[in-house]
Amino acid sequence: MPEEQPQPGTSCVVDSCDQPATGYVDITDGQPMEGETAVPMCDQHADHWRNAG
């Protein structure tokens, strides 16, 4: 289970984003992908990812 908050200084997983990550987003609907089920993202990208589904 990932931590609710990324460690301070963790960057958003989106390459073009220079914002700090503020939370973890489930990227696989619970199915592990390369050992990861959640990635750190900033609020803006997290909201976009969650609303894209």
DRENPA-3360 file (N, C-alpha, C; in nm, 2 decimals, always signed):
BEGIN
1 = MPEEQPQP = +0.09/-0.12/+0.00/+0.00/+0.00/+0.00/+0.09/+0.12/+0.00 ~ +0.07/+0.21/-0.10/+0.16/+0.33/-0.10/+0.12/+0.43/+0.01 ~ +0.22/+0.51/+0.05/+0.19/+0.61/+0.14/+0.09/+0.71/+0.09 ~ +0.01/+0.78/+0.18/-0.09/+0.87/+0.13/-0.02/+1.00/+0.07 ~ +0.09/+1.04/+0.13/+0.16/+1.16/+0.08/+0.30/+1.12/+0.04 ~ +0.34/+1.17/-0.08/+0.48/+1.14/-0.12/+0.58/+1.21/-0.02 ~ +0.70/+1.16/-0.02/+0.81/+1.22/+0.06/+0.83/+1.37/+0.01 ~ +0.86/+1.46/+0.10/+0.89/+1.59/+0.06/+1.00/+1.59/-0.05;
9 = GTSCVVDS = +0.98/+1.68/-0.15/+1.08/+1.68/-0.26/+1.06/+1.59/-0.38 ~ +0.95/+1.50/-0.36/+0.92/+1.41/-0.47/+0.85/+1.49/-0.58 ~ +0.90/+1.47/-0.70/+0.85/+1.54/-0.82/+0.73/+1.46/-0.88 ~ +0.64/+1.53/-0.95/+0.53/+1.47/-1.02/+0.59/+1.38/-1.13 ~ +0.53/+1.26/-1.15/+0.58/+1.16/-1.24/+0.57/+1.21/-1.38 ~ +0.49/+1.31/-1.41/+0.47/+1.36/-1.55/+0.60/+1.43/-1.59 ~ +0.67/+1.39/-1.70/+0.80/+1.44/-1.74/+0.80/+1.59/-1.76 ~ +0.70/+1.64/-1.82/+0.70/+1.78/-1.85/+0.65/+1.87/-1.73;
17 = CDQPATGY = +0.63/+1.81/-1.62/+0.58/+1.89/-1.50/+0.69/+1.91/-1.40 ~ +0.70/+2.03/-1.35/+0.81/+2.06/-1.25/+0.75/+2.09/-1.12 ~ +0.62/+2.05/-1.10/+0.55/+2.07/-0.97/+0.59/+1.96/-0.88 ~ +0.59/+1.98/-0.75/+0.61/+1.87/-0.65/+0.48/+1.78/-0.65 ~ +0.51/+1.66/-0.62/+0.39/+1.56/-0.61/+0.32/+1.59/-0.48 ~ +0.19/+1.58/-0.48/+0.11/+1.61/-0.36/+0.03/+1.48/-0.32 ~ +0.03/+1.38/-0.40/-0.04/+1.26/-0.36/-0.01/+1.15/-0.46 ~ -0.06/+1.03/-0.43/-0.05/+0.91/-0.52/-0.17/+0.89/-0.60;
25 = VDITDGQP = -0.16/+0.85/-0.72/-0.27/+0.82/-0.81/-0.27/+0.67/-0.85 ~ -0.37/+0.60/-0.83/-0.38/+0.46/-0.88/-0.39/+0.46/-1.03 ~ -0.29/+0.40/-1.10/-0.28/+0.41/-1.24/-0.32/+0.28/-1.31 ~ -0.36/+0.18/-1.23/-0.38/+0.05/-1.29/-0.51/-0.02/-1.25 ~ -0.60/+0.05/-1.19/-0.73/+0.00/-1.14/-0.70/-0.12/-1.05 ~ -0.59/-0.11/-0.97/-0.56/-0.22/-0.88/-0.47/-0.33/-0.93 ~ -0.44/-0.33/-1.06/-0.36/-0.44/-1.12/-0.21/-0.38/-1.13 ~ -0.12/-0.45/-1.07/+0.02/-0.40/-1.07/+0.08/-0.39/-1.21;
33 = MEGETAVP = +0.15/-0.28/-1.24/+0.22/-0.26/-1.37/+0.36/-0.24/-1.34 ~ +0.45/-0.33/-1.37/+0.59/-0.32/-1.34/+0.61/-0.30/-1.19 ~ +0.53/-0.36/-1.11/+0.54/-0.35/-0.97/+0.48/-0.23/-0.91 ~ +0.43/-0.14/-0.99/+0.37/-0.01/-0.94/+0.22/-0.01/-0.96 ~ +0.15/+0.03/-0.86/+0.00/+0.05/-0.88/-0.04/+0.19/-0.86 ~ +0.05/+0.27/-0.80/+0.02/+0.41/-0.78/+0.15/+0.50/-0.80 ~ +0.13/+0.61/-0.86/+0.25/+0.70/-0.89/+0.23/+0.84/-0.83 ~ +0.33/+0.91/-0.79/+0.32/+1.04/-0.73/+0.29/+1.14/-0.84;
41 = MCDQHADH = +0.19/+1.23/-0.82/+0.15/+1.33/-0.91/+0.11/+1.46/-0.83 ~ +0.13/+1.57/-0.90/+0.08/+1.70/-0.85/-0.07/+1.70/-0.86 ~ -0.13/+1.80/-0.79/-0.28/+1.81/-0.79/-0.34/+1.82/-0.93 ~ -0.28/+1.90/-1.01/-0.33/+1.92/-1.15/-0.34/+1.80/-1.23 ~ -0.23/+1.72/-1.23/-0.22/+1.60/-1.31/-0.30/+1.49/-1.25 ~ -0.31/+1.48/-1.11/-0.39/+1.38/-1.05/-0.54/+1.40/-1.08 ~ -0.58/+1.53/-1.08/-0.72/+1.56/-1.11/-0.75/+1.52/-1.26 ~ -0.66/+1.55/-1.35/-0.68/+1.52/-1.49/-0.68/+1.37/-1.51;
49 = WRNAG = -0.59/+1.29/-1.44/-0.59/+1.15/-1.45/-0.72/+1.08/-1.40 ~ -0.76/+1.13/-1.28/-0.89/+1.07/-1.22/-1.01/+1.10/-1.30 ~ -1.01/+1.22/-1.37/-1.13/+1.26/-1.45/-1.13/+1.21/-1.59 ~ -1.02/+1.15/-1.63/-1.00/+1.10/-1.77/-1.08/+0.97/-1.79 ~ -1.10/+0.90/-1.68/-1.17/+0.77/-1.69/-1.31/+0.77/-1.72;
% end
